[in-house]
């Protein structure tokens, strides 16, 4: 019983750590600069439509940020400066991208009527 409890606490802490890492690594700056993270996610969803394609596109952008490989229109970058490349290893970056997608995923908001 104690092993199960310890395992549950460990898994829960990992889940919350990923969300807090997303908040501290990404969303806190977005919020300070009033960058609409949810709208950015929707732009990726409209252009790429699958989770795998969205992950790949966001990863590509974050490795080499440029207006050319952004889903956002050019006028967006008149208001907000282009993102600086992140100095994160690939695994950490993929974890943050997964957390970002999970946070803004629209499937959680869909309600099917019976």
PyMOL CGO cylinders between C-alpha atoms (Angstrom):
from pymol import cmd
from pymol.cgo import CYLINDER

trace = [
    CYLINDER, 0.00, 0.00, 0.00, 2.80, 2.42, 0.88, 0.3, 1, 1, 1, 1, 1, 1,
    CYLINDER, 2.80, 2.42, 0.88, 4.57, 1.73, -2.43, 0.3, 1, 1, 1, 1, 1, 1,
    CYLINDER, 4.57, 1.73, -2.43, 1.39, 2.58, -4.35, 0.3, 1, 1, 1, 1, 1, 1,
    CYLINDER, 1.39, 2.58, -4.35, 0.99, 5.81, -2.40, 0.3, 1, 1, 1, 1, 1, 1,
    CYLINDER, 0.99, 5.81, -2.40, 4.60, 6.84, -3.02, 0.3, 1, 1, 1, 1, 1, 1,
    CYLINDER, 4.60, 6.84, -3.02, 4.24, 6.03, -6.72, 0.3, 1, 1, 1, 1, 1, 1,
    CYLINDER, 4.24, 6.03, -6.72, 1.02, 8.08, -6.93, 0.3, 1, 1, 1, 1, 1, 1,
    CYLINDER, 1.02, 8.08, -6.93, 2.69, 11.05, -5.23, 0.3, 1, 1, 1, 1, 1, 1,
    CYLINDER, 2.69, 11.05, -5.23, 5.67, 10.76, -7.60, 0.3, 1, 1, 1, 1, 1, 1,
    CYLINDER, 5.67, 10.76, -7.60, 3.48, 10.69, -10.73, 0.3, 1, 1, 1, 1, 1, 1,
    CYLINDER, 3.48, 10.69, -10.73, 1.37, 13.59, -9.48, 0.3, 1, 1, 1, 1, 1, 1,
    CYLINDER, 1.37, 13.59, -9.48, 4.46, 15.67, -8.77, 0.3, 1, 1, 1, 1, 1, 1,
    CYLINDER, 4.46, 15.67, -8.77, 5.75, 14.99, -12.29, 0.3, 1, 1, 1, 1, 1, 1,
    CYLINDER, 5.75, 14.99, -12.29, 2.47, 16.12, -13.82, 0.3, 1, 1, 1, 1, 1, 1,
    CYLINDER, 2.47, 16.12, -13.82, 2.41, 19.32, -11.80, 0.3, 1, 1, 1, 1, 1, 1,
    CYLINDER, 2.41, 19.32, -11.80, 6.13, 19.91, -12.44, 0.3, 1, 1, 1, 1, 1, 1,
    CYLINDER, 6.13, 19.91, -12.44, 5.55, 19.84, -16.20, 0.3, 1, 1, 1, 1, 1, 1,
    CYLINDER, 5.55, 19.84, -16.20, 2.70, 22.35, -15.90, 0.3, 1, 1, 1, 1, 1, 1,
    CYLINDER, 2.70, 22.35, -15.90, 4.68, 24.63, -13.62, 0.3, 1, 1, 1, 1, 1, 1,
    CYLINDER, 4.68, 24.63, -13.62, 7.68, 24.38, -15.96, 0.3, 1, 1, 1, 1, 1, 1,
    CYLINDER, 7.68, 24.38, -15.96, 5.43, 25.49, -18.82, 0.3, 1, 1, 1, 1, 1, 1,
    CYLINDER, 5.43, 25.49, -18.82, 4.26, 28.39, -16.69, 0.3, 1, 1, 1, 1, 1, 1,
    CYLINDER, 4.26, 28.39, -16.69, 7.74, 29.49, -15.63, 0.3, 1, 1, 1, 1, 1, 1,
    CYLINDER, 7.74, 29.49, -15.63, 9.53, 28.72, -18.91, 0.3, 1, 1, 1, 1, 1, 1,
    CYLINDER, 9.53, 28.72, -18.91, 6.96, 30.02, -21.38, 0.3, 1, 1, 1, 1, 1, 1,
    CYLINDER, 6.96, 30.02, -21.38, 3.61, 31.34, -20.28, 0.3, 1, 1, 1, 1, 1, 1,
    CYLINDER, 3.61, 31.34, -20.28, 4.83, 33.82, -17.67, 0.3, 1, 1, 1, 1, 1, 1,
    CYLINDER, 4.83, 33.82, -17.67, 6.58, 35.83, -20.41, 0.3, 1, 1, 1, 1, 1, 1,
    CYLINDER, 6.58, 35.83, -20.41, 3.58, 35.48, -22.70, 0.3, 1, 1, 1, 1, 1, 1,
    CYLINDER, 3.58, 35.48, -22.70, 1.36, 36.86, -19.94, 0.3, 1, 1, 1, 1, 1, 1,
    CYLINDER, 1.36, 36.86, -19.94, 3.70, 39.76, -19.10, 0.3, 1, 1, 1, 1, 1, 1,
    CYLINDER, 3.70, 39.76, -19.10, 3.79, 40.79, -22.76, 0.3, 1, 1, 1, 1, 1, 1,
    CYLINDER, 3.79, 40.79, -22.76, 0.08, 40.08, -23.33, 0.3, 1, 1, 1, 1, 1, 1,
    CYLINDER, 0.08, 40.08, -23.33, 0.88, 37.50, -25.99, 0.3, 1, 1, 1, 1, 1, 1,
    CYLINDER, 0.88, 37.50, -25.99, -2.30, 35.48, -26.61, 0.3, 1, 1, 1, 1, 1, 1,
    CYLINDER, -2.30, 35.48, -26.61, -1.10, 31.89, -26.13, 0.3, 1, 1, 1, 1, 1, 1,
    CYLINDER, -1.10, 31.89, -26.13, -4.51, 30.38, -26.78, 0.3, 1, 1, 1, 1, 1, 1,
    CYLINDER, -4.51, 30.38, -26.78, -4.82, 32.20, -30.10, 0.3, 1, 1, 1, 1, 1, 1,
    CYLINDER, -4.82, 32.20, -30.10, -1.34, 31.05, -31.08, 0.3, 1, 1, 1, 1, 1, 1,
    CYLINDER, -1.34, 31.05, -31.08, -2.36, 27.46, -30.37, 0.3, 1, 1, 1, 1, 1, 1,
    CYLINDER, -2.36, 27.46, -30.37, -5.52, 27.89, -32.47, 0.3, 1, 1, 1, 1, 1, 1,
    CYLINDER, -5.52, 27.89, -32.47, -3.42, 29.20, -35.38, 0.3, 1, 1, 1, 1, 1, 1,
    CYLINDER, -3.42, 29.20, -35.38, -1.24, 26.09, -35.19, 0.3, 1, 1, 1, 1, 1, 1,
    CYLINDER, -1.24, 26.09, -35.19, -4.34, 23.90, -35.00, 0.3, 1, 1, 1, 1, 1, 1,
    CYLINDER, -4.34, 23.90, -35.00, -5.89, 25.54, -38.07, 0.3, 1, 1, 1, 1, 1, 1,
    CYLINDER, -5.89, 25.54, -38.07, -2.72, 25.19, -40.12, 0.3, 1, 1, 1, 1, 1, 1,
    CYLINDER, -2.72, 25.19, -40.12, -1.47, 21.76, -39.02, 0.3, 1, 1, 1, 1, 1, 1,
    CYLINDER, -1.47, 21.76, -39.02, -4.60, 20.04, -37.56, 0.3, 1, 1, 1, 1, 1, 1,
    CYLINDER, -4.60, 20.04, -37.56, -2.87, 17.03, -35.94, 0.3, 1, 1, 1, 1, 1, 1,
    CYLINDER, -2.87, 17.03, -35.94, -1.05, 16.97, -32.63, 0.3, 1, 1, 1, 1, 1, 1,
    CYLINDER, -1.05, 16.97, -32.63, 2.06, 15.44, -34.23, 0.3, 1, 1, 1, 1, 1, 1,
    CYLINDER, 2.06, 15.44, -34.23, 2.22, 18.10, -36.96, 0.3, 1, 1, 1, 1, 1, 1,
    CYLINDER, 2.22, 18.10, -36.96, 1.65, 20.88, -34.40, 0.3, 1, 1, 1, 1, 1, 1,
    CYLINDER, 1.65, 20.88, -34.40, 4.43, 19.51, -32.16, 0.3, 1, 1, 1, 1, 1, 1,
    CYLINDER, 4.43, 19.51, -32.16, 6.84, 19.36, -35.11, 0.3, 1, 1, 1, 1, 1, 1,
    CYLINDER, 6.84, 19.36, -35.11, 5.98, 22.91, -36.26, 0.3, 1, 1, 1, 1, 1, 1,
    CYLINDER, 5.98, 22.91, -36.26, 6.29, 24.44, -32.79, 0.3, 1, 1, 1, 1, 1, 1,
    CYLINDER, 6.29, 24.44, -32.79, 9.56, 22.57, -32.20, 0.3, 1, 1, 1, 1, 1, 1,
    CYLINDER, 9.56, 22.57, -32.20, 10.93, 23.83, -35.53, 0.3, 1, 1, 1, 1, 1, 1,
    CYLINDER, 10.93, 23.83, -35.53, 9.90, 27.40, -34.72, 0.3, 1, 1, 1, 1, 1, 1,
    CYLINDER, 9.90, 27.40, -34.72, 11.39, 27.35, -31.22, 0.3, 1, 1, 1, 1, 1, 1,
    CYLINDER, 11.39, 27.35, -31.22, 14.69, 25.95, -32.49, 0.3, 1, 1, 1, 1, 1, 1,
    CYLINDER, 14.69, 25.95, -32.49, 14.94, 28.64, -35.16, 0.3, 1, 1, 1, 1, 1, 1,
    CYLINDER, 14.94, 28.64, -35.16, 12.45, 31.46, -34.54, 0.3, 1, 1, 1, 1, 1, 1,
    CYLINDER, 12.45, 31.46, -34.54, 11.70, 33.54, -37.61, 0.3, 1, 1, 1, 1, 1, 1,
    CYLINDER, 11.70, 33.54, -37.61, 8.74, 35.26, -39.20, 0.3, 1, 1, 1, 1, 1, 1,
    CYLINDER, 8.74, 35.26, -39.20, 9.07, 32.89, -42.15, 0.3, 1, 1, 1, 1, 1, 1,
    CYLINDER, 9.07, 32.89, -42.15, 8.40, 29.74, -40.09, 0.3, 1, 1, 1, 1, 1, 1,
    CYLINDER, 8.40, 29.74, -40.09, 5.79, 31.29, -37.79, 0.3, 1, 1, 1, 1, 1, 1,
    CYLINDER, 5.79, 31.29, -37.79, 2.05, 30.64, -38.07, 0.3, 1, 1, 1, 1, 1, 1,
    CYLINDER, 2.05, 30.64, -38.07, 1.37, 34.22, -37.04, 0.3, 1, 1, 1, 1, 1, 1,
    CYLINDER, 1.37, 34.22, -37.04, 0.85, 37.04, -39.55, 0.3, 1, 1, 1, 1, 1, 1,
    CYLINDER, 0.85, 37.04, -39.55, 3.63, 39.57, -40.13, 0.3, 1, 1, 1, 1, 1, 1,
    CYLINDER, 3.63, 39.57, -40.13, 1.76, 42.42, -38.36, 0.3, 1, 1, 1, 1, 1, 1,
    CYLINDER, 1.76, 42.42, -38.36, 1.92, 40.38, -35.15, 0.3, 1, 1, 1, 1, 1, 1,
    CYLINDER, 1.92, 40.38, -35.15, 5.69, 40.96, -35.14, 0.3, 1, 1, 1, 1, 1, 1,
    CYLINDER, 5.69, 40.96, -35.14, 5.26, 44.71, -35.33, 0.3, 1, 1, 1, 1, 1, 1,
    CYLINDER, 5.26, 44.71, -35.33, 3.67, 44.54, -31.89, 0.3, 1, 1, 1, 1, 1, 1,
    CYLINDER, 3.67, 44.54, -31.89, 5.71, 41.64, -30.45, 0.3, 1, 1, 1, 1, 1, 1,
    CYLINDER, 5.71, 41.64, -30.45, 9.39, 41.00, -31.10, 0.3, 1, 1, 1, 1, 1, 1,
    CYLINDER, 9.39, 41.00, -31.10, 10.55, 37.72, -32.58, 0.3, 1, 1, 1, 1, 1, 1,
    CYLINDER, 10.55, 37.72, -32.58, 11.27, 35.03, -30.03, 0.3, 1, 1, 1, 1, 1, 1,
    CYLINDER, 11.27, 35.03, -30.03, 14.86, 34.36, -29.06, 0.3, 1, 1, 1, 1, 1, 1,
    CYLINDER, 14.86, 34.36, -29.06, 16.00, 30.74, -29.56, 0.3, 1, 1, 1, 1, 1, 1,
    CYLINDER, 16.00, 30.74, -29.56, 15.64, 28.67, -26.42, 0.3, 1, 1, 1, 1, 1, 1,
    CYLINDER, 15.64, 28.67, -26.42, 18.69, 27.05, -24.88, 0.3, 1, 1, 1, 1, 1, 1,
    CYLINDER, 18.69, 27.05, -24.88, 16.92, 23.86, -23.90, 0.3, 1, 1, 1, 1, 1, 1,
    CYLINDER, 16.92, 23.86, -23.90, 17.73, 20.28, -24.77, 0.3, 1, 1, 1, 1, 1, 1,
    CYLINDER, 17.73, 20.28, -24.77, 15.35, 18.58, -27.19, 0.3, 1, 1, 1, 1, 1, 1,
    CYLINDER, 15.35, 18.58, -27.19, 13.66, 16.42, -24.55, 0.3, 1, 1, 1, 1, 1, 1,
    CYLINDER, 13.66, 16.42, -24.55, 12.89, 19.39, -22.29, 0.3, 1, 1, 1, 1, 1, 1,
    CYLINDER, 12.89, 19.39, -22.29, 11.60, 21.39, -25.25, 0.3, 1, 1, 1, 1, 1, 1,
    CYLINDER, 11.60, 21.39, -25.25, 9.35, 18.51, -26.36, 0.3, 1, 1, 1, 1, 1, 1,
    CYLINDER, 9.35, 18.51, -26.36, 8.00, 18.19, -22.82, 0.3, 1, 1, 1, 1, 1, 1,
    CYLINDER, 8.00, 18.19, -22.82, 7.15, 21.90, -22.73, 0.3, 1, 1, 1, 1, 1, 1,
    CYLINDER, 7.15, 21.90, -22.73, 5.49, 21.68, -26.15, 0.3, 1, 1, 1, 1, 1, 1,
    CYLINDER, 5.49, 21.68, -26.15, 3.40, 18.71, -24.99, 0.3, 1, 1, 1, 1, 1, 1,
    CYLINDER, 3.40, 18.71, -24.99, 2.35, 20.68, -21.89, 0.3, 1, 1, 1, 1, 1, 1,
    CYLINDER, 2.35, 20.68, -21.89, 1.46, 23.68, -24.07, 0.3, 1, 1, 1, 1, 1, 1,
    CYLINDER, 1.46, 23.68, -24.07, -0.70, 21.56, -26.36, 0.3, 1, 1, 1, 1, 1, 1,
    CYLINDER, -0.70, 21.56, -26.36, -2.34, 19.84, -23.39, 0.3, 1, 1, 1, 1, 1, 1,
    CYLINDER, -2.34, 19.84, -23.39, -3.16, 23.18, -21.76, 0.3, 1, 1, 1, 1, 1, 1,
    CYLINDER, -3.16, 23.18, -21.76, -4.82, 24.69, -24.83, 0.3, 1, 1, 1, 1, 1, 1,
    CYLINDER, -4.82, 24.69, -24.83, -6.27, 21.54, -26.42, 0.3, 1, 1, 1, 1, 1, 1,
    CYLINDER, -6.27, 21.54, -26.42, -9.79, 22.22, -27.66, 0.3, 1, 1, 1, 1, 1, 1,
    CYLINDER, -9.79, 22.22, -27.66, -10.91, 18.58, -27.42, 0.3, 1, 1, 1, 1, 1, 1,
    CYLINDER, -10.91, 18.58, -27.42, -11.30, 18.99, -23.66, 0.3, 1, 1, 1, 1, 1, 1,
    CYLINDER, -11.30, 18.99, -23.66, -13.92, 21.67, -24.28, 0.3, 1, 1, 1, 1, 1, 1,
    CYLINDER, -13.92, 21.67, -24.28, -16.06, 19.69, -26.71, 0.3, 1, 1, 1, 1, 1, 1,
    CYLINDER, -16.06, 19.69, -26.71, -19.32, 18.41, -25.35, 0.3, 1, 1, 1, 1, 1, 1,
    CYLINDER, -19.32, 18.41, -25.35, -21.12, 15.66, -27.24, 0.3, 1, 1, 1, 1, 1, 1,
    CYLINDER, -21.12, 15.66, -27.24, -24.86, 15.55, -26.88, 0.3, 1, 1, 1, 1, 1, 1,
    CYLINDER, -24.86, 15.55, -26.88, -26.46, 12.15, -26.37, 0.3, 1, 1, 1, 1, 1, 1,
]
cmd.load_cgo(trace, "trace")
